């Protein structure tokens, strides 16, 4: 089973030139790493241009709508992504849930619609700090997983919201506990997405039931993303012996 290294660029970079240069840098550094499934998620507007400039990485979208067409100003449908050549989509990222107020129902609708057209989906789940402190973290994640389809193209990413950009890090035992629970519910690959950096990648990759990383800020530099990929690959090779 290949592990997954995924880079979520969010709303970065802010020019087409910088986006292409970053994509080329990532592509060149990761080209020789064939043990991993490698994906980058640039902003929508740069996807076609980046596709023309990479060979070894797959391209995904950071969001999608649940209808295939219609009067939904500003939205992008799963069928449009597929037509563009996109293979992956992130759904339910914590920023979509918490800043843009997407609810569990609409997120599951997006998951189902995307899988139905043949896209591969990374569904993000995770709890906020107060939910963790109230010992409701398992309850929250179970709710976010409620209603997901049993599809081989579905991957789960656990991202504890309290460990993203806060300076706080989830302990390995906390990650293992949540990943074990998610796997027991879904039977799917589970990525970790809580402020993964070159400095902590090896330790996080050694945690049980971690099938890869969803990387945020550290994916915006080709060198740091490459170091994380190497740490993930090396841990995978070590554990496979």
C-alpha positions in Angstrom: 0.0 0.0 0.0 1.5 3.3 -1.1 1.5 6.2 1.3 0.2 9.6 0.2 2.0 12.9 0.3 -0.4 15.8 -0.5 0.3 19.5 -0.6 -2.6 21.9 0.0 -1.4 25.3 -1.3 -4.6 27.0 -0.1 -4.8 30.6 -1.5 -1.1 30.7 -2.6 0.9 31.7 -4.5 -0.6 34.9 -5.8 0.8 34.9 -9.4 0.8 32.3 -12.2 4.5 32.6 -12.6 5.2 31.7 -8.9 2.6 28.9 -9.0 4.3 27.3 -12.1 7.8 27.7 -10.6 6.6 26.0 -7.4 4.9 23.2 -9.2 8.0 22.6 -11.3 10.3 22.6 -8.3 8.1 20.1 -6.5 7.8 17.9 -9.6 11.5 17.8 -10.2 12.4 16.9 -6.6 9.7 14.3 -6.2 10.1 12.7 -9.6 12.4 9.9 -8.4 10.2 9.0 -5.4 8.0 6.3 -6.8 7.0 4.7 -3.5 4.5 7.4 -2.7 1.3 8.8 -4.3 2.2 12.4 -4.8 -0.5 15.1 -5.2 -0.6 18.9 -5.1 -3.6 21.1 -4.7 -3.1 24.5 -6.2 -5.8 27.3 -6.5 -8.4 26.6 -9.2 -7.2 29.3 -11.5 -3.7 27.8 -11.9 -4.7 24.2 -12.4 -4.7 24.1 -16.2 -1.3 25.9 -16.4 0.3 23.7 -13.8 -0.9 20.6 -15.6 1.1 21.6 -18.6 4.3 21.8 -16.5 4.4 18.7 -14.3 5.0 15.0 -15.0 5.4 13.1 -11.7 2.7 14.6 -9.5 -1.1 14.4 -9.7 -3.2 17.5 -9.5 -6.2 18.0 -7.2 -8.7 20.8 -6.4 -9.2 22.3 -3.0 -13.0 22.3 -3.1 -16.0 21.4 -5.2 -19.8 21.8 -5.2 -22.2 18.9 -5.0 -24.4 19.6 -8.0 -23.1 18.8 -11.5 -24.5 21.9 -13.2 -27.0 24.7 -12.6 -27.5 28.2 -11.3 -24.8 28.2 -8.6 -22.8 31.3 -9.2 -19.1 30.9 -8.4 -19.2 27.2 -7.9 -17.3 24.4 -9.6 -18.8 21.0 -10.2 -17.2 17.5 -9.9 -17.8 16.9 -13.6 -16.0 20.2 -14.5 -13.0 19.0 -12.5 -13.0 15.7 -14.2 -13.3 17.3 -17.6 -10.3 19.5 -16.7 -8.2 16.4 -16.0 -8.2 16.8 -12.2 -8.1 13.4 -10.3 -8.4 14.5 -6.7 -10.4 16.9 -4.6 -10.2 18.0 -0.9 -13.5 18.2 0.8 -14.4 19.4 4.3 -11.1 21.1 5.1 -11.2 22.8 8.5 -11.0 26.2 6.9 -14.1 25.4 4.8 -15.9 24.2 7.9 -14.9 26.9 10.3 -14.4 30.1 8.2 -16.9 29.4 5.4 -19.4 27.5 7.7 -19.8 24.4 5.6 -21.9 21.9 7.5 -21.6 18.1 7.7 -24.6 17.5 5.4 -23.3 19.6 2.5 -19.8 18.1 2.9 -21.1 14.5 2.7 -23.1 15.6 -0.4 -19.9 16.8 -2.0 -18.2 13.6 -1.2 -20.9 11.4 -2.7 -21.2 13.6 -5.8 -17.5 13.6 -6.4 -17.0 9.9 -6.0 -20.0 9.2 -8.3 -18.2 10.9 -11.2 -14.9 9.1 -10.6 -12.9 11.7 -8.6 -10.7 10.6 -5.7 -11.6 12.4 -2.5 -9.7 13.4 0.6 -12.3 14.1 3.3 -10.9 16.2 6.2 -12.2 15.6 9.7 -11.0 16.9 13.1 -12.0 18.6 16.3 -11.5 22.2 17.7 -9.5 22.9 20.9 -12.6 23.3 23.1 -14.0 20.0 21.8 -10.7 18.3 22.6 -10.6 19.8 26.1 -14.2 18.7 26.7 -13.2 15.2 25.6 -15.7 15.4 22.7 -13.0 14.8 20.0 -14.1 11.3 19.2 -17.8 12.3 19.1 -17.1 15.2 16.8 -15.1 13.1 14.3 -17.6 10.2 14.3 -20.3 12.8 13.5 -18.2 14.1 10.6 -17.8 10.6 9.2 -21.5 9.8 9.5 -23.0 8.9 6.1 -19.8 8.5 4.1 -20.0 6.0 1.2 -17.9 2.9 1.1 -15.8 3.7 -1.9 -12.2 2.7 -2.7 -11.5 6.2 -3.9 -12.2 7.8 -0.5 -9.3 8.8 1.8 -9.7 10.4 5.2 -7.4 13.2 6.5 -7.4 13.8 10.3 -6.5 17.4 11.1 -6.9 18.4 14.7 -7.9 22.1 14.3 -6.1 23.0 17.5 -2.8 21.8 16.1 -2.9 23.9 12.8 -0.9 27.1 12.8 -1.2 27.4 16.6 2.3 26.3 17.8 0.7 23.4 19.6 1.4 19.9 18.3 -0.6 16.7 18.7 1.3 14.0 20.5 2.0 10.7 18.7 -0.3 8.8 21.0 -3.2 11.2 20.3 -2.7 10.8 16.6 -2.6 7.0 16.9 -5.7 6.9 18.9 -7.7 9.0 16.4 -6.4 7.2 13.3 -7.1 3.9 14.9 -10.7 5.0 15.5 -11.2 6.4 12.0 -9.8 3.3 10.4 -12.1 1.1 12.5 -15.1 3.1 11.3 -14.2 3.6 7.7 -11.6 1.0 6.7 -9.9 3.7 4.7 -6.4 5.2 4.4 -6.0 8.0 7.0 -3.6 10.9 6.4 -2.4 13.2 9.1 -2.8 17.0 8.6 -1.8 18.9 11.7 1.1 21.3 10.9 3.4 18.7 9.3 7.0 20.1 8.8 10.4 18.7 7.9 11.3 18.9 11.6 8.5 16.6 12.8 7.8 14.5 9.7 9.8 11.5 10.7 8.2 11.3 14.1 4.7 11.7 12.7 5.4 9.2 9.9 6.4 6.6 12.6 2.9 6.8 14.3 0.7 3.7 13.8 -2.0 3.9 11.2 -0.6 7.1 9.5 -0.9 6.4 5.8 0.5 9.8 4.7 0.3 13.5 5.1 -1.8 16.4 4.1 0.7 19.3 4.2 -0.3 23.0 4.3 2.3 25.7 4.7 5.3 23.5 4.3 4.1 22.5 0.8 4.7 26.0 -0.4 8.5 25.5 -0.5 9.7 22.7 -2.8 12.6 21.8 -0.6 10.6 21.4 2.6 7.9 19.4 0.8 10.6 17.2 -0.6 12.1 16.6 2.9 8.7 15.6 4.2 8.1 13.2 1.3 11.5 11.6 2.0 10.8 11.2 5.7 7.5 9.5 4.8 9.1 7.3 2.2 12.0 6.3 4.5 9.7 5.4 7.3 7.5 3.4 4.9 10.5 1.5 3.7 11.7 0.8 7.2 8.4 -0.5 8.4 8.1 -2.7 5.3 11.3 -4.6 6.1 
